Amino acid sequence: PTGPVAHTDTPGSTAASREREAHEEYDRRVKDWVKGFEEQLPVGVSNDPYVYVKANSLTKAQCVRMIQKYESEPRYQHKGATLGGYNPSMKKTRELHVSSNPAWKEQDTLLCEALRRALGEYARRTASRCNNPFMLMAVKSGDCMDTGYQLQKYD
């Protein structure tokens, strides 16, 4: 989902009502994004045992706080580039590297733990559904490498 979800103070509003409004806006944007994503999937991919979608890896509150932090810190953002460099006709994003930014250590840990849990679930699932233990062995041995995280906002 793109765009800010934080709302400014309006006369008579409370912090709780603004947070509730931000959560509702976030829910709407996530539903729209998921619907658009699912409509683009090739036929049959949802039945593919090697495709795994982990819904609700982060709570709504965690997502809203991360988006608000991203929106409030433009100094850490940069224009997104492709392998060929900056090309706005191909990719027009504002990006923030979470893992290399000490101010984002808490979010980096949160994302790392969520991915670690989901990767473990995926490995167990492929081992049982596909009779394929290789991913499970890679996860248990530590052969899977965390290369970091970034947030992207499409303009």
C-alpha positions as CSV (number, residue, x, y, z in Angstrom):
1,P,0.0,0.0,0.0
2,T,1.2,3.4,-0.8
3,G,0.7,6.9,0.5
4,P,0.5,8.3,4.1
5,V,-2.0,6.8,6.4
6,A,-1.4,9.3,9.2
7,H,-4.1,12.0,9.5
8,T,-3.5,15.5,10.9
9,D,-5.3,16.9,13.8
10,T,-8.8,18.1,13.1
11,P,-10.9,20.1,15.5
12,G,-12.5,17.7,18.0
13,S,-10.5,14.7,17.0
14,T,-8.7,12.5,19.5
15,A,-5.5,10.5,19.2
16,A,-7.6,7.4,19.5
17,S,-9.9,8.4,16.7
18,R,-7.0,9.4,14.5
19,E,-5.3,6.1,15.1
20,R,-8.6,4.2,14.4
21,E,-9.0,6.2,11.2
22,A,-5.4,5.4,10.2
23,H,-6.0,1.7,10.8
24,E,-9.2,1.8,8.7
25,E,-7.4,3.5,5.9
26,Y,-4.6,0.9,6.1
27,D,-7.1,-2.0,6.0
28,R,-8.7,-0.5,2.9
29,R,-5.4,-0.1,1.1
30,V,-4.2,-3.6,2.0
31,K,-7.4,-5.1,0.7
32,D,-7.1,-3.2,-2.5
33,W,-3.5,-4.1,-2.9
34,V,-4.1,-7.8,-2.2
35,K,-7.0,-7.9,-4.6
36,G,-4.9,-6.4,-7.4
37,F,-2.0,-8.7,-6.6
38,E,-4.2,-11.8,-6.7
39,E,-5.8,-10.8,-10.0
40,Q,-2.3,-10.7,-11.6
41,L,-1.3,-14.2,-10.5
42,P,-1.1,-16.8,-13.2
43,V,-3.9,-19.3,-13.1
44,G,-3.0,-22.2,-10.8
45,V,-0.3,-20.4,-8.8
46,S,-2.4,-20.4,-5.7
47,N,-2.4,-24.2,-5.8
48,D,1.4,-24.4,-6.3
49,P,2.9,-26.0,-3.2
50,Y,6.0,-23.9,-3.6
51,V,4.1,-20.6,-3.4
52,Y,3.5,-19.5,0.2
53,V,1.8,-16.3,1.3
54,K,2.0,-15.5,5.0
55,A,-0.9,-13.2,5.8
56,N,-0.7,-10.9,8.8
57,S,3.1,-11.4,9.4
58,L,3.0,-8.0,11.1
59,T,0.1,-6.5,13.1
60,K,-1.8,-3.6,11.7
61,A,-0.4,-1.3,14.4
62,Q,3.2,-2.4,13.5
63,C,2.5,-1.6,9.8
64,V,0.9,1.8,10.6
65,R,3.8,2.8,12.9
66,M,6.4,1.8,10.2
67,I,4.6,3.7,7.5
68,Q,4.2,6.8,9.7
69,K,8.0,6.6,10.6
70,Y,8.8,6.3,6.8
71,E,6.6,9.3,6.0
72,S,8.1,11.4,8.8
73,E,11.7,10.7,7.8
74,P,12.3,11.9,4.2
75,R,15.9,12.5,4.9
76,Y,16.6,8.8,4.9
77,Q,14.7,8.2,1.6
78,H,16.3,8.2,-1.9
79,K,15.0,7.7,-5.4
80,G,14.7,4.1,-6.4
81,A,17.0,2.8,-9.1
82,T,17.1,-0.3,-11.4
83,L,20.3,-2.2,-12.3
84,G,20.7,0.4,-15.1
85,G,20.5,3.3,-12.6
86,Y,17.8,5.8,-12.0
87,N,15.2,5.6,-14.7
88,P,11.8,7.1,-13.7
89,S,10.1,5.7,-16.8
90,M,10.9,2.2,-15.5
91,K,10.7,2.6,-11.7
92,K,9.5,5.7,-9.8
93,T,9.9,5.0,-6.1
94,R,11.1,6.5,-2.9
95,E,13.1,4.0,-0.9
96,L,14.5,3.7,2.6
97,H,17.1,1.0,3.5
98,V,15.9,-0.3,6.9
99,S,18.8,-2.6,7.7
100,S,21.7,-0.2,7.2
101,N,20.0,2.6,9.2
102,P,20.7,2.6,13.0
103,A,17.5,4.7,13.5
104,W,15.5,1.8,12.1
105,K,17.1,-1.0,14.3
106,E,13.8,-1.8,16.0
107,Q,12.0,-2.2,12.6
108,D,14.8,-4.3,11.2
109,T,14.6,-6.7,14.1
110,L,10.8,-6.9,13.7
111,L,11.1,-7.6,10.0
112,C,13.8,-10.2,10.5
113,E,11.8,-12.1,13.1
114,A,8.7,-12.1,10.9
115,L,10.6,-13.4,8.0
116,R,12.4,-16.0,10.1
117,R,9.0,-17.4,11.4
118,A,7.5,-17.4,7.9
119,L,10.5,-19.0,6.3
120,G,10.4,-21.8,8.9
121,E,6.7,-22.4,8.2
122,Y,7.5,-22.4,4.4
123,A,10.3,-24.9,4.9
124,R,8.1,-27.3,7.0
125,R,5.3,-26.9,4.5
126,T,7.4,-27.8,1.5
127,A,9.0,-30.7,3.4
128,S,5.6,-32.2,4.1
129,R,3.5,-31.3,1.0
130,C,6.3,-31.8,-1.6
131,N,8.4,-34.4,0.1
132,N,11.2,-31.9,-0.3
133,P,13.4,-31.5,2.8
134,F,16.0,-29.3,1.2
135,M,14.5,-25.9,2.3
136,L,14.0,-27.3,5.8
137,M,17.6,-28.4,5.9
138,A,18.8,-25.0,4.6
139,V,16.8,-23.2,7.3
140,K,18.0,-25.4,10.1
141,S,21.7,-25.3,9.0
142,G,21.6,-21.5,8.7
143,D,22.3,-21.5,5.0
144,C,19.6,-18.9,4.4
145,M,21.1,-15.5,4.6
146,D,19.3,-12.3,5.6
147,T,20.5,-9.5,3.3
148,G,18.4,-6.8,4.9
149,Y,15.2,-4.9,4.2
150,Q,14.0,-1.7,2.5
151,L,10.7,0.1,2.2
152,Q,9.5,1.4,-1.1
153,K,6.8,3.8,-1.9
154,Y,5.6,4.0,-5.5
155,D,5.0,7.5,-6.8
